């Protein structure tokens, strides 16, 4: 269908691509944000020129970027049976009391526009292959007295714990999406890393891309084809040369960014075997779980003012701090606004990261050869 034949813009919807949707396929965006829209419908909209990204025709397989505007047609009319009655939509299974208690137990902030959850480690943010239990599936328990179901506006990795913002209205979802895509939302993470960085206050500025041969399940530093990625770290305390407690601030939102960056400079996050291998685990009673926690989130509020919430540590992380002799209060005493004051943090030398990326590629090739060899 040509532009001239396109229907009038009655009921047309517009969405801003959020911070955590940067780089995903358009069809995946629909699964996240408009799950009631089938792939067949999305493909039809694309084929007829009704689906647009920043005004240009789009296909379901196109990659989208944070800040772009999606033009989406109105919902398809109800499908009716032979008697003319609407066919019932497939409904989600009702939540058990245990699931309701889990969901409501995560809430650390609640107002008319937003919720902030303290997500436990091991719980995925959204569903996927072989993932049936996730935050998105629990949101029916958090509707309370609101008219619509709450909406996710960003994500945390399954094994990453901590503060997760959820919008309670469509207006709030759009507002928060702009805050994340415009980098005005601030997130502070705590992590334990192996070894101690030579620079106490550093900026890792290394592009990240999907690691070939992993089906997109793993990322790596990719100087040639990767997307720009910047992360700041500050050392809070150290346990000799064995381990350091660091504060992390992502200035971009790439998949697994903090994990990839810390591993790339030779200091993988404790418990992150995916990017640090066997070297990511410490002995001496330190848990093998991931030690990455979204400690604090601050974002402007749609009704004025701001949301500023701190999420308590999961048990394994708190116990590791105590075992290593670290004082939790020192992390919260770090100046929150320091990133905007004074000279910029030093850039971490890229040679170390390049060497790490090269060694990981060799290790990956070795794994593939071993998988292909006979027992």
N, C-alpha and C positions, 0 to 999 in steps of 0.2 A: 504494500500500500504506500503510495506517495504521500508526502506531507500535505499536499492539497486535499487529499481524500480522507485525511485523518479526522476522526470525530471531534466535536467541540470538547474543550477541556472541562467537562462537567464531572466533578468528583475526582479529578486528577489529584494524586497525592505526591508530595515531595518530601524526601528524606535526606539528611546530611550523613555522609559516611563517617562513622565514629572512629576514634583513636584506635580501638582494638579490632576494627575491621579492616585496617590498612593492609592491602595486599591480597585479600581473599578473593575467591571467585564470586561473581555476582549471584550465581545460583545458591552458593553457600550462604550469602547474605540473606536471601529469602528464607532459607531454612532456619536461620537464627531469629529473624525479626518478623517475618510474616509466614509462619509455618503452615498456616491454613491454605496458602497459595501453592498449588501443585506445580511440579516441574513442567508438566504439559502446558499449563496456563502461562508460565513464565516464557517458555519457548514460543508460544503463540504470540504473546505481546512483542517479543523480540522480532519475530518473523514479519509482523505487520508494522514495525516501526514505532510502536507505542511505548516501548521501554527505552529510556534515554539516560545517559550519564553525561552531565554537564552539557546537555543539549544535543549530544551526538547519539546516533543509534548504537545500541549495545546488544551483546549476545550473552547467554547464560555463562559461557566460559570466560568472559572478560574479567581481568583483575581490576579491582577498584582501589582507590586511594583515599586516605583520610581527608576530609574537607570537600570531597566531590558531592554534587547534588544528584540524587536519583529521581527521575520522573517516572512514577508508577501509575498505571491506569486504575480506575476504581475497581473494587472487588467484583468478581464474576457473579452474575445473578444466581439465585438458589437453583439447585438441580431438583427437578420434580419427578415424581413417579408417574406411571401411566394414568393414574386417577387424578393427577394434577396437584397432589399434596407434596409439600417439600420433603425431600429425603432427609432423614435426621443425620446430623454431622457426627462423625466418630468422636466420642467423648473420651477424655483421659480417665483412667481408672481412679477412683477415689483414693485419697491418701489414708494410710493407717494412722492410728493415734500415735504410734512411735515416730512416724515420719513428720506428723504435725508438731510433735514435741521437739524433734530435731531442728526443724525449720525455725520455730519460734524461739528456741534456745540460742540461735545464732544472732538474733537481733540485738544490736548495741545502740541503735539510734532509730527513731521513728517519728516522722511528722507527716503532714498532709501530702507532701510531694515526694518524699524519699525515705528509703530505709538504708541503713548501713549494717551489714552482716559481718560477723567474725567467722569466716569459713574455716572449718577444720581441715587439716591435711588429710589427703586420701579421698576427698569428695570432689568430683569433677564439677566444673561450673556448668557445662552443657553436656548433652548426650552425644554419643557417637558409637562407632563400632564396638560392641561388647560393653557398652557403658549404659547401664539402665538407671543407676542411682546418681543423681546430680542436682545441683542447686536449682536449675531451671525447672526440673520436674517437681520441686517442692514449693514453688512460688504460689500455688493455690492456697497454701496454708497461711500466706502472708498478705492476702487481699484485705482482711479485716473488714472495715466498713467502706472501703473504696469501691467505685463502680467497676473498674477494670482490673485485670490481672496485672501484678507488678511486672516490670520489664528490666532485663539485664542491660547495662550500658557499658560494661567492660568485663574482663575475665581475669581469673587467676589460674595458673596451672594446677592440675589435680593435686600435686604434692606440695604446693605452696599454700600456706595458711594466711589468714588475716583479713584485713578490711576490704570489703567488697560493696560497692555502691549499687543500689537498685532503685529505679524510678517507679513511682506509684501512679503516675499519670502520663498520658501521651505527651503533654506539654513539657513535663519535666524530663522525659526521655530525650526529646529533641534538644532541650537546653543543655543537658549534661553531655550529649554527644558532641555538641559544639565546643564545650569546655575541654573535652579530651582531645578532639581533633585540633583545637587551637592552642593546646599545651598550657592552658591556664589552670587546669586541675593539677594538683601536686600529690605525688605518692612517695612515701618514704618506706623503704624496706630495711629489715635487719637480716644479716646473714652471718654465719660462721664460715670462714674459708680456710683452706689448708695453707699453712705457711703464713708469712707476713709480707705484704707489699712493701717494696723499697720506698715508695712515695706514700706518705700518710694521707694526702688529699689529692686524688688524681681523677682525670677524665679519660675514659676509654672511648675512642672515636674510631670504630672499625665497622665497615659494612657487613651485613649479615645476609646470607641467602640459604636456600634449602640445600642440604648435603645430597649430592647425587647418589642414587642407589638405595635411598632410605624411604622412598615413597612420600617424601615431604614430612616424615615423622621426626626428622632431626635437622638442625640448622648448623651452620658453620661460618667462620669468617671467610668472606668471599670478596677480595679486593677488586675483582674484575666485574662481576655481575650482581653483587649484593646490594641491598638497600641501605642507605645511610642509617647509622645507629650510634647513639651517644649515651653513655652511662657515667654518672659520677659516683665515686666511692670515697668514704672517709673512715679511717681506722678509729674505732672507739677504744678498744683495749686489745692487748696481745698476751698470749700465753707462751712466753719465750719465743722460739722460732717455729713452734709447732703449729700454732693456729692463731687467727685473728678474728675479732668481732668487728664487722664493718657495717656502716650505714650506706645504703645504695639508693640512688635516685635516677630513674630512667627518664631521659629527655626525649626519647622516641619510644614507639610502642611495638617493636618487632617481636615476633614469636621467640620465646625463651631467651630474650635479649640479655638479661642480667646473668643468667647461667652461662651462656656462650661467652660473654665478655670476661667474666672472672676466670673461666677455664682458659681462655685465650691468653691471658697475661700470666698464666702459671699458678693461679690460686683458685682452684675449683671450689664450689660451694660444698660444704661437708654433707655427705649423703647423696650427692648428685652423680651417681655412677654413669648416667647417660652421657655426660660431658666430661667428667673427670676420671672415669674408669676406676680401677682399684685404688688409685691414689686419693680418691675423694672420701675415703673412709678412715676414721681415726680409731685407735684402740683406747683402752683405759676407761671403759664404761660409757663412751660417747655413743649415743643412738645412731643407728644406720639410716634413720629417716632423714629426709631433706631438711636442711636448716636454712630455709628461706621464708620470711614472714613479712607480709604487708602490714607494717606497724601503724602507719598513720595515713589518712587521706584528708585532704582539704580541697574544697571546691565551692565556688559561688553557688548560692541557693536561688532558685527561680523566683522566689518571693522576696528576695533581698537578703543581705547578710551572707553568711557562709556556713557550710557544714565542715566541722573539724573534729574528726574522731580518731581515737587510738584503740587498737585491738590488742587485747592481752595475748601473751605467748601461749602456744600449745605446750602441753606438759613436757614433751621430750626436749623442746628447745630450752625451756626454763631450767630443766634439770641439767642440761649440758652447760649452760652459763654458770650454774652453781658449781658444777664439777670442776670447771676450768678456773674458778675463782673470780669470775666477772661480776660486776655490780650493775644490775639492770638499770638502776637510776641514772648511770652515766650516759646511757644511750638516749634517754629522754631529755637530758640536759644539753644535747648538741643543739646549737642555734639553728632554728628551722629556716630562717631567712638568709643564712650565710651564702647560699648559692647566688644571691643577687648583689652581694656586697664584696668589696675588695677585689684583688686581682683574681683572674680566673684560675682554677686548679690546673696543675701541670698535666700535660698530656703524657700518658704512659707510652714508653717506647714501643713502636710497632714491630720491631725485629723479633721480640720475644713472642708476640702473638702470631707472627708469620711462621716462626719455627714450630709453635704449638700446632697450628693448623696443618702444617706439612706432616708432622708426626701422627696426627689423628687420621689424615688421609692414608698414610702408610698402614696404620693399624686397621683401618676399615678395609683396605684391600686384602690384608692378611686374613681378616675375618671371612671375607667372601671366598678366598681360596680354601680356607679350612672347611667352610660349609660345603664346598664343592668336592672335597676329597673324600675317598672311601673311609669307613670306620676302621 
